[in-house]
């Protein structure tokens, strides 16, 4: 999993993902190699999964055929 912050900085880690799906709702659990683990509740709208990742932060996941890495200047 690669993640990026609003300022363009970011990092990556290997994660195992599990969870369940009911209609357009996904409950995902991520267990990552950097010893972090977290739970996401997401709603699917077309090709986009949108939800809350805690602390008032919003998370939007969108399927892409290629990974885009932001410029880090």
C-alpha angles and dihedrals in degrees: 000000000000120000132187133194126222090262091059097252119123149140141208142232139178113257139181113220127204135159148112140275130214117177105308096341122098125192107195131186120197122196109187134197092237086067094254119128130180145169126229131195109201137178119212120226108175108302093346130090113199130184150118124292097186134265091064091294120137122220125204120183121190127181114243131183091215130032114244116207116198118236111264109205 
